[in-house]
């Protein structure tokens, strides 16, 4: 396989006009699995090559290994472990996972199910009397914020402030200097600062006071890897907040959109609630919440599909393209909840596999099951819906539906 420049295809994928349906462009991109771009970066788009790279120890997540750092890959004083390489990454991830899942806290997700169910039911109760429902604003957006507040131990009286910070921070991720007021970016930067200061205050109160919330656990844990510093705990909490919130919002919203486009599957889920588990796995393949890992660095020269990627090169990983690769998935453009051997890249792969994946899955299981059960003949108001600007965290910015007679 030869390396060929395909700058126009990538440019069209990144352009907002392609957001509603980038999949034909991904198919075009896959004709050259490893494509050199005009700026010297490389785009990888096929399943086999993506999987090989995600498991390659010479692929770096640390911006210091880029020959020419790019926007969006700025260096942080205390980066989250997602932006680190082993051994620092492995140590911090192990320390976080001690309190976020098996084997040390196997009951975390199941223990939160009453909170998840109560939150979902309350949000759906709020639909009463509305002619139109925005699945994003009225449901998918507030749901994970409420859960994360509970998980981190944010006092209920502080939740409104927390919601404002999260809203400003998330909005700034989609900032476009060509069309958005500078205030949008400034509010996001201020929200990031205020949020870090607030989390630091919560953390200070928890030292020496063990509790059940995640901040308390991290602040008082002396496991085999020692204890995280306060800055490491705050960076981990921010990672959970931003990555956990965004993936869940997109997964729920893309899921509801896909079900409304496949009414037979929606009805089947209503009749067979257990279908939700394989259905969500298929959603993670078919309409994943994260489409692109916008940069990784070659720690040293890497050979992929007979192409040598030089040390220091920026590498863009097109995960959603790999999920539709016909060399890996039969009839990949068909939504099939009965699909077998569904080893998708919806949460990545390798050492950076999304550590909040089990939580996002369970949130989506409960959300979609209850929406389908309780909504009365839901239908889309607009298809395609308006999409967020980001080609990385791809999902509708609004998803309007009507229900009842019509």
DODRENKE-700378 format. One record per residue: x negated, y, z of N, C-alpha, C in turn; residue in one letter. Coordinates in pm, whole numbers, plus 50000, padded with zeros to 5 digits. Layout:
// DODRENKE-700378
XYZXYZXYZA;...
//
This chain:
// DODRENKE-700378
499164988250000500005000050000499125012450000X;499355021649911498535033549903499185045149977X;498345054050023498825065950091499135076649989X;500335081949991500765091849895501405103549968X;501175115549920501795127149983503265127649944X;504135129650044505565131450018506055143450099X;505455154950078505825166450160507265170750139X;507785169350016509135174049988510165165550061X;509965152450065510915143750136510945147150284X;509785148550346509755152050487510375165650511X;510075175150425510635188650441512155188150437X;512715180150348514185178950340514755172050463X;514045162250518514505155550641514555165550756X;513535173950765513465183450876514435195150859X;514865197850736515795208850711517165205750772X;517765215850832519035213650902520145208950809X;520065212350681521115208350587521205193150572X;520165185850612520165171150602520545164250732X;520855172150835521025166050967522195156150972X;523275159050901524445150350910524185136350854X;523305135350755523015122150698521595121850641X;520595119550727519215118850679518835105350623X;519725095450633519335081650604518925079050459X;519565085150359519045083250222517625088650206X;517305099350277515955104850270514955095650340X;515385089050448514505079250512514195067850415X;515205063550340514975052850242513945057150139X;514025069650098513035075050003511655075250066X;511585079050192510305079750263509675066050278X;510495055750300509975042250323509255036250201X;509425042450086508715037349968507205038249988X;506765047450072505355048550108505295047650260X;505005035850315505085033950461504235043650541X;503055047150489502165056650558501865067750458X;502435079650481502345090450382501545102250437X;500485105850366499675117350402500405130250361X;500415139950453501065152650426500035163450390X;500525174550340499655185350296498785190850408X;499305190350532498565195950645497585185950707X;497435174250646496505164250697497115154550796X;498385156150829499055146850919499585134850840X;500035124550912500535112350850501935109350901X;502815105050811504175101250845504325086250824X;504795079350929504965064750923506465061850935X;506995053650842508455052650830509005038450824X;508185028050820508685014350808508525006850940X;509444997350962509534990751092508234983951133X;507674976151045506474968551082505334977851121X;505114988251040504014997451066504285005751193X;505525009651215505875016851338505615008351461X;506054995751456505854986851570504374984451595X;503624982251489502174980151506501524992351573X;501895004251530501305016351587501715018351733X;502985016051763503465018151899502805008751999X;502234997851950501524988352036500004989252018X;499554999251945498135000651917497475009352023X;496465004252095495825012152201495065024252149X;494865025152018494175036651961495125048051924X;496435046251951497405056951931497535064652061X;497255077552059497215085652180498445094652192X;498905096352317499985105752348499455118552411X;498155119752419497505130952486497105141452383X;497605153752400497335164352302495845167152287X;495055163952387493625166752378492935158252272X;493615147952223493025139452120493425143551978X;494165154751967494475160251836493335169351791X;492915167851668491875176751615492385191051607X;493675192551571494285205751558495645205251629X;495715209151759496995208851832498065216751758X;499285211351764500385217351690501425222751785X;502305231251733503415236351814504275224651860X;504685225051985505465214152040504615203852108X;503295204952095502395195552161501425203252250X;501965213752317501125222252397500655214952524X;499485218752570498925212552689499595218152813X;499865209752910500485213853035499495211753148X;499665219853256498775218453371498895204553431X;500135199953450500365186553502501385179753409X;500915173553302501855167753206502585155653264X;503805153453213504525141253248503775129353189X;503995117653249503195106053204503475102053061X;504595106753004504865103652864503825110152773X;503155120552823502135127552744500715123852787X;500565112352851499255107652895498965093752836X;497725089952838497275076652794496845068552916X;496715055252901496135047253009494705052053038X;494285051153164494975044953278495905054553353X;495785067953328496615077453403498095074853379X;498465072353252499865069353221500355057253298X;499595046553296500035034153358500235035853508X;499325043153572499435045253717500715052953751X;500965064153683502135072353714503435065153677X;503425057853567504635050553529504945039653631X;503915032353677504145022153781504725028353907X;504195039853945504655046454067506115051054054X;506485055953935507865060053912508795048053908X;508365037353840509225025653824509475018253954X;508605020054053508845013654184510195017954241X;510655029754202511895035254259512985036854154X;512765031054036513725033153929514225020253866X;513775009153915514254996753856513484984753906X;513764973053848513104960653889511594961753870X;510814954353951511284944854054511474951154192X;511004963554211511004969254346512364974754387X;513114980554295514454985554325515434980054221X;515684966954225516504960654121517954965354121X;518434970754233519844974454241520134988954212X;519154996654162519375010954143520535013754049X;520495008053928521525011053829522885005653874X;522924993253918524214987753962524734995154085X;523814999754171524245007254289524875020554255X;524535025954138525085038854096526415037454021X;526845025153995528045023353913529285030353971X;529505030254104530665037854155530585052654121X;529385058354126529205072454090529495074453941X;528965065453858529185066453713530675065753681X;531345055853738532765053753709533615065453757X;533335070253878534105081553933533895094153850X;532645096553808532345108453728533055107753594X;532975096353527533635094653397535145096553411X;535735090253511537195091353530537615105853554X;536835112953635537165126853663537075135653540X;536065133453457535935141253334537075138453237X;537475125753225538585122453135539895127853191X;540055127953323541245134153383541355148853341X;540195155253324540185169253284540655171753142X;540845161353063541355162852927542845166052926X;543525163753036544985165053041545405179052997X;546385179452907546935192152862546155198852751X;545045193152711544245199152604544675193652468X;544885202552373545215198152238544005192352168X;542845198252196541595193352140540595190852252X;539765180852231538705177352327537375178352254X;536425184752319535055184652266534285174052344X;533995162952279533335151852347531995156352407X;531325166052342530045170752393530245179352517X;530925190752501531065200252611531895195052727X;532955187552695533895183252799533495170052864X;532545162952805532285149452856530815145452853X;530255143952733528905138152721527835147052781X;528035160252780527025169252836527055169352989X;528215171453053528195171953201527955158553268X;528305147553205528205134553270526785131353318X;525765131153230524445127453279523845137653376X;524235150553364523725160453460524215157053600X;525485153653611526025149853742525305137653798X;525035128053713524355115853759522935118953803X;522215127153726520845130453761520785138453890X;521745147653910521815154954037521945145154153X;522815135354138522995125354244521725117354265X;521095113454156519895105154164518745112554232X;518565125354198517465133054254517755137954396X;519015138054435519375143054568519645157954570X;520135163554458520495177754454521765179754537X;521745188654638522945191054719524105195654631X;525305191254665526475194254582526665209254563X;526365217154668526565231654655525575238054558X;524475231154528523495236454433523725231854290X;524655222754271524845217154137525215227654032X;526055237854063526345247953960525085255053911X;524175258754002522905265053960522095255553874X;522045243153916521295232853844521825231553702X;523155231653688523775230353556523385242053465X;523345254253520522985266053440521545264653390X;520635260653478519235258953438519105248553328X;519775237353346519695226553247520245231553113X;521355238753116521965243852994520995253152919X;520375262352991519445271652927518205264352874X;517725254752951516525247352912516795239052787X;517925231952786518245223352671518495231752546X;519195243152563519445251852448518145256652384X;517135259052468515875264252415515125253752333X;515415241052355514755230552278515095231952129X;516325236452101516775238251963516465252251908X;515625259751976515345273551936514775274251795X;515365282851713514895285151576514585300051563X;513295303651551512945317951546513525325351427X;513955317951326514525324451208515945329251230X;516685322651318518105325751333518525328851476X;517765324551576518175325951715517565338351779X;518305345051868517725356351941516605351452033X;515595359952050514455356352134514905353352277X;516035359352316516555357252451516805342452480X;517175334952377517445320652395516195313452442X;515055316552381513795310452421513365315352558X;513525328252584513125333952712513935328152827X;515235326252804516075320252909515645305952937X;515245298752833514765285052853513475284752932X;512565293952902511295294452975511525298153121X;512435307653145512745311353283513425299953357X;514305292753287514995281353349513985270553388X;513005268153302511975258153332511215262053459X;510865275053470510155279853588511025278753712X;512295283353702513195282853817513455268553861X;513595259553765513875245653797512695239253870X;511485242053823510305236553888510185241754032X;510465254654049510395260354184511465254054274X;512655252054219513735246154297513405231854336X;512925223954240512555210054270511415209654372X;510495219254362509415219954460509945222354600X;510965230954610511575233454740512275221054796X;513015214154710513675201654754512635191554801X;511555190754726510515181054757509865184054892X;509605196854918508975200655044509835196455164X;511155196955148512065193055256512065178055281X;511585170455184511685155855196510415149255247X;509335156255252508105150455304508305146655451X;508015134055481508175129255618509605125955655X;510515126955558511935124055584512435114355478X;512115101655488512525091955386514045091655369X;514465090555245515895089755214516105080855093X;517355080455045517685071554933517515078154797X;517425091554791517305098054661515885096554606X;515765098654476514485096054408513375105254458X;513665118054481512635127054530512115122554666X;513015118154754512595113354886511725100954875X;512115092054787511335079754770509935082654720X;509845091554619508535094754563507675102654662X;508305111254741507555119654835506985111754952X;507555100154981507145092855101506625078855072X;506325076154945505885062754909504365061654913X;503865051554979502435048254977502295034154925X;502515032654795502415019554733500975016154698X;500765005554623499405001154589498625011354507X;499325020454438498635030654358498495043854434X;498835043854562498765056154639500055064154627X;499955077154642501125085754640500955096354531X;502035099454461502005110154363501775123554434X;501095132854364501035146554413502395153154390X;502625164454457503885171454438504065175554292X;502995180054226503115184054086503445172153996X;502905160554028503225148553951504675144453971X;505165145954094506575142654121507495152154045X;507175165054046508005174853977507995172353826X;506825169153770506745165953627507565153553593X;507535143653682508335131453660509815134453667X;510215142953763511625146753775512075154453651X;511235163353601511575170753479511705161453360X;510835151553350510925141753242512255134353249X;512615130053369513885122953388515055131953349X;514975144453388516055153753361516225156253211X;515135160053145515245164053004515425151952913X;514515142152925514605130452837515845122152868X;516135120452998517305112453035518605118952994X;518675132053011519915139052975520145138952825X;519125142752748519285144052604519605130852534X;518915120152573519185107352508520595102652539X;521055104752661522385100052698523475108052629X;523335121352623524315129652552524435125152407X;523305123552340523345119652199523885105552179X;523515096452268523965082652253525485081652269X;526025088552369527485088352391528205095052274X;527715106652233528385114152126528285106951993X;527095102251957526955094451834527795081851840X;527905076051960528705064051976530185066551949X;530715077352006532125080451985532385084051839X;531475091451778531625094751637531635082151551X;530735072951580530655060451502531925052151520X;532445051451641533675043851665534865050051592X;534955063351591536055069851522535955067951370X;534735065951322534555063051180534785048251148X;534835039951250535065025551234536235021451325X;537455025351288538615023051377538845008451413X;538454999151325538644985051359537744981051477X;536534986651479535634983751589536124990451717X;536655002651705537225009551821538345001251883X;539244996251799540344988151850539834975151912X;538824969551851538254957251905537644959652043X;536954970852061536384974052191537484975952295X;538594981852255539724983552346540254969952390X;540274960452298540804947152328539774938152396X;538474940652367537394932252420536334941152485X;536554945652608535624954952672534194949552681X;534014936452687532654930952696531854933152568X;532524936852460531824939752336530874951652350X;531094959752454530344972152467528834969952476X;528404958652533526964956452550526254955052415X;526654945452329526004944852196526314957052111X;527474963252132527844974952053526864986452079X;526494988652204525564999452236524174996352179X;523774983652179522494980252117522514983251968X;523644980651903523754983851762523764998951739X;524385006451831524345020951822522915026151830X;522125020051919520735024251935519925021751808X;520355012051727519715009851598520305018851491X;521615019251485522335025551373522365040751382X;522605046251501522625060851523521865063951651X;520545062451651519775063951774519755078451823X;519585080451953519545094052007518265101551975X;517175094151954515885100251918515505095151780X;515355104251684515045100251548513555099951519X;512835109151579511435111051542510595113051667X;509435106651674508395110851767507525120251686X;507605133451712507045143151619505535143551614X;504875138351716503415137751707502865126951798X;501865120551748500935112351825499565115151764X;498525111151831497165113851781496425100651761X;495595100351660494705088851640493505090451733X;493425081651833492345082151931491005079051865X;491065070651764489915067651678490495064351542X;489655061051444490185057151313491125045251330X;492305045851266493315035351274493665030951133X;493675017851109494095012650978495535007750989X;496415013450908497825009750906498245007950761X;498734996050728499174993050591498104996650489X;496884992250516495754994550426495355009250413X;495905017650500495545031850500494755034950626X;493625041550611492825045550726493255059650768X;493775060550890494145073450947492965078251032X;492345089450996491125093751065491385097951210X;490375096351291490405100551431490815115251441X;491715117951537492175131551560493365135651477X;493785127151381494915130751295496225130551373X;497115139451334498475139251388499285128751313X;500055120851389500885110351330502325112751373X;503245112851275504665114451302505345100851283X;506065096251384506695083051382508195084551358X;508685079451247510085080851208510875068751257X;511225068751385511875057151447513195053651379X;514015063651349515325060851290515195054751152X;514135058151081513885051850951513565037050969X;512725033851069512415019851095513635011751131X;514605018051200515825011051238516725007851119X;516495014351007517285011550886516435004650777X;515314998850818514404992450723514994979050677X;515324977450547515914964850500514964952950506X;513664955450519512724944350535512794938450675X;513454945450768513574940350905515014937150943X;515974945050894517374943250932518224940650809X;519014930050815519924926850705521014937350696X;521264942050573522324951950548522234963150652X;521114970450657520844979450768521764991550777X;522434995150666523315006750669524735003350712X;524934990950753526254986750803526234986350956X;527254992251018527404991751163528034978451201X;527284970151271527704956351300527394952851445X;528374954151536528124950951676527864936251702X;528094927651602527804913451617526404909851565X;525624919851532524294917551477523434909951578X;522684900251529521784892551613520344897051588X;519474893551680518054897151668517914912151643X;518524919951731518584934351712517474941251791X;516244938951751515094944651822514794958451763X;515644967951796515584981451740514504989851808X;514345002051755513385011551810514105023451874X;515355021251915516165032251969515585038752092X;514855031252173514175036852290512665035752276X;512185034952151510765033452128510325019152148X;509025017352175508465004052198507065005952255X;506494995252307505154996152362505115002252501X;503975007952538503805012752675504685024652707X;505175031752604506025043352627507505040152607X;507855027452607509275023752602510035031752708X;511155037852671511895046852760512175040352896X;511585045953002511755039553133513145042053190X;513885051653136515265053853179516275046653092X;515815037953003516715030952912517845023352981X;517565015553086518655008353153519745017653206X;519355029353258520345038853308521175044653193X;520505048753084521225054352969522185044052909X;521745031552901522625021052850523885019752935X;523695018953067524855016753154525795028653153X;525225040753150526075052653139526915052053012X;526295047752902527015047252775528035036052773X;527695024652833528675013652844529965018752908X;529825025153024530995029653100531715040953026X;530945050252971531545061752902532395057352783X;531835049152695532575045252575533755036152608X;533565027052703534675018152740535865026152792X;535595036052877536685043852936537295053552835X;536475059552750537045068352647537985060652555X;537545049052510538365040952420539625036052490X;539515032652616540665027452691541715038252717X;541255050352746542175060552795542635070552690X;541875072552584542315081952482543445075952398X;544415084252362545595079852287545415083252139X;545125072952058544965074551914544045086351879X;542815086051927541905097351900541525097951753X;541305110051702540895111951564540005124251554X;539125123951458538185134851438538885147051380X;538505158751428538995171151371538175174851248X;536865173051256535955176351146534935165151129X;534755160851006533755150550978533045153950846X;531745156350849530865154950963530995166651060X;530705164451186530735175351282529495184051267X;529465195651329528245203851327527145197151410X;525925197651359524805190951426523855201051489X;523195196551594522135204251655521035206751552X;520235216751577519165219951483518055209651487X;517835203551602516685194751619516785182151534X;515755179151453515715166451381515155155251469X;514625158851585514015149151675515075142851764X;515775151251839516885146851925518175149451847X;518505140451757519595142951662520945139051719X;521885148451716523245145651759524135157651734X;525465155851732526375167151713526275177251826X;526355189951792526395200351894527805201551951X;528795197851871530185196751915530805184751844X;531755178251911532495167251848533955168751890X;534725175651805536125178451837537005166851795X;537865162651887538835152151857540215156351906X;541225150751841542605152351884543125138451923X;544165138352005544765125552041546275127152047X;546965115652057548415115952064549035116651927X;550315121151923551065121551798550415131251701X;550445127651577549855136451477549855129851341X;
//
